[in-house]
Structures are given as C-alpha cells and as structure tokens.
Amino acid sequence: VVAGGMPLSPSVAAKVVRDYARRVRGEQEGATSATLTGREREVLTLVAQGHTNQAIAELLGLSRKTVEVHRTHLMRKLDLHDVTEVVKYALRAGLITLDG
C-alpha cells in the first residue's frame, strides 16, 4: 500500500467502481427506466415493497416463473444487482416512499 493508504478487497473495489460509474451515468439511468415495460414497472414496485416472487405472481395473476423473468429483465435493464439496489432505485424514482 503506497503512502500509508488502506487496501481494498476486490469486492469492495468492484462496488466502489460500479457506484462511481452509476453516478457518472446518472442522466442515463432516468432514460433507461423509460425502457421498462408497464409490467416490469409493476414488478419493480412490488419487489421494492418487499413482496416475494410468489406473492407478486398471485397479485398480478401470473406464474412465479413469469415474475422471475420480468424481474431478471428489469434488473438487467437498470443494471441492478440485488434487492437492496432495487429498493434504492424505486425510492429515487418515486415508485415507493418510506411512508409505506
């Protein structure tokens, strides 16, 4: 470690780079959300509210597998990697609020 700095683990370094790249592309994120289908937006909102795939399937009258496909597509389109990122995105986009 040069000049007394602290080392970063590869996983932490990857997260730092990913978060920085997201901030740099900030204007693209809004444009990307416009490419979601209406159904993907519904699934995104329900995932962010904490519903399971099975619960979403029952609410929307879909199979669990169909919900999984929508979830995979929306996360790929928005470059989200886990449910925490889905929740943060939904909050920033105004799809959910902290009030419930």
N, C-alpha and C positions, 0 to 999 in steps of 0.2 A: 504494500500500500504506500503510495507516494505521499510525501509531506504529511504524514500522520493522519491521513484520511481513514475512513472506515470502509471495510469491504462490504459489497452487496452480494447476497446469494443470487444465483442465476434466476430463481423465480421472482425475487423482489426486483431485480434489474429489468426483467421482462415486463412486469407490471408497470414500473415507472415509465418505460419506453412506450407501452401501449396507452397509458393515461396521457402522456405528453402528446403523442400522435393524435389522440382524440381531441385534445384541446386545440391543437393546430388546425385540425379539420373541422372545428366547431360549426362553421357555416354549412358544411356538407351534411352534418348529422340531421339538421332540420329537413334538408332536401331528401335525404334517404328515407325519413319517416313517411314522406308523401308517397313513397313507392309501396307501402304496406297496403294490402287489400283490407276491405272492411272487416272481414272475418279475422284476419291477423291482428288488427287493432283490438277487436273484441277479446281475442285470446290473450293478447299482451296485457290488457287492462285486468282481466281475471287472474292471470298469473301474478301480476304485481299486487293484487289484493290478497294473495295467499292461497288461492284455490288450487287443488290438485288437478292433474290431467283428467282423472275420472270425474271429479265434480264439475269441471268445465264441460266435459262431454255431456253430462246429464243436463246441465243448464242450457246448453246450446242444441241439444238433440243430435249430437254427433257421436261417432265412435271414439274411444280413447286414442286409437291409432291415428285418426284424422286430426285430433287435437295435437298429438305429438308432432305430426308433420307440419301443421301451422306454426307451432312453437319453434321447431327447428328452422323453418324458413324465416320467421321474423327475427330470430336471434342472429341468423347469418346476415340478413339484410342490414341490421343495425349494428353489427359487429359487437354483440353482447355475448358474454361467455358463461354467465351464471345468473341465478335468480336475483342476487343482490344487484347486479348491473341492470336487470330488467326493472326492478323497483326504482332504482335511481333514475333511469331513463323516463319511466312513467311519471315520476314526480316532476322532473324538469319539463316534460312535455305537457304537464297539466292534465294527464289522464286520470291521476288519482291525487288525493290530498292526504295530509297527515291526520285530518279530522276523521277519516274513515270513509 
